[in-house]
């Protein structure tokens, strides 16, 4: 499903976070997100997370593990 203001990789990451949270009842770590969308760059994940936060799709407590809250779902 395509959201107009998300890049394909941001969309992949958001879908991974949503699926992971539904399956495990808690949010993924950065390392799990790297594996989930097949990237080795933790920096890239952090960059995409900040973009998702700025666009209003997620929120989280900084410096707190597994604190991602999904605010908007892809329709």
C-alpha positions as a printed NumPy array, in Angstrom:
array([[  0.   ,   0.   ,   0.   ],
       [  1.393,   3.363,  -0.992],
       [  1.428,   6.47 ,   1.14 ],
       [  2.084,   9.61 ,  -0.89 ],
       [  4.748,  11.12 ,   1.325],
       [  6.791,   7.974,   2.117],
       [  9.702,   6.596,   0.153],
       [  9.496,   2.89 ,  -0.716],
       [ 12.119,   2.084,   1.955],
       [ 10.261,   4.105,   4.612],
       [  7.101,   2.243,   3.671],
       [  8.951,  -1.078,   3.988],
       [ 10.25 ,  -0.079,   7.412],
       [  6.835,   1.06 ,   8.646],
       [  5.225,  -2.165,   7.441],
       [  7.961,  -4.175,   9.175],
       [  7.438,  -2.29 ,  12.453],
       [  3.668,  -2.81 ,  12.317],
       [  4.001,  -6.535,  11.546],
       [  6.691,  -7.044,  14.189],
       [  4.616,  -5.303,  16.868],
       [  1.516,  -7.356,  16.021],
       [  3.503, -10.599,  16.182],
       [  5.651,  -9.926,  19.252],
       [  3.619,  -7.402,  21.274],
       [  6.647,  -5.068,  21.458],
       [  8.617,  -2.901,  19.033],
       [ 11.721,  -4.088,  17.155],
       [ 15.25 ,  -2.946,  17.915],
       [ 17.352,  -1.16 ,  15.311],
       [ 19.234,  -4.419,  14.66 ],
       [ 15.963,  -6.297,  14.1  ],
       [ 14.806,  -3.556,  11.727],
       [ 18.066,  -3.879,   9.77 ],
       [ 17.447,  -7.596,   9.342],
       [ 13.755,  -7.046,   8.628],
       [ 14.27 ,  -4.757,   5.645],
       [ 17.586,  -6.275,   4.571],
       [ 20.048,  -3.469,   5.236],
       [ 23.3  ,  -3.417,   7.176],
       [ 23.217,   0.295,   7.94 ],
       [ 21.975,   1.187,  11.404],
       [ 22.438,   4.846,  10.435],
       [ 20.027,   4.412,   7.518],
       [ 17.425,   2.925,   9.887],
       [ 17.843,   5.857,  12.297],
       [ 17.517,   8.317,   9.399],
       [ 14.311,   6.657,   8.173],
       [ 12.947,   6.526,  11.726],
       [ 13.466,  10.287,  12.068],
       [ 11.691,  10.84 ,   8.736],
       [  8.763,   8.644,   9.835],
       [  8.609,  10.63 ,  13.072],
       [  8.678,  13.995,  11.235],
       [  5.921,  12.807,   8.889],
       [  3.775,  11.793,  11.864],
       [  3.722,   8.035,  11.258],
       [  5.521,   7.074,  14.463],
       [  6.59 ,   8.493,  17.787],
       [  8.991,   7.142,  20.372],
       [ 10.937,   8.01 ,  23.46 ],
       [ 14.505,   8.773,  22.482],
       [ 17.196,   6.693,  24.161],
       [ 14.566,   4.154,  25.237],
       [ 14.552,   0.73 ,  23.645],
       [ 11.437,  -0.729,  22.039],
       [  9.343,   2.408,  22.556],
       [  7.995,   2.893,  19.007],
       [  4.344,   3.918,  18.784],
       [  2.633,   3.762,  15.381],
       [  0.455,   6.878,  14.96 ],
       [ -0.642,   6.395,  11.339],
       [ -1.178,   3.176,   9.458],
       [ -0.844,   2.759,   5.702],
       [ -4.209,   2.592,   3.997]])
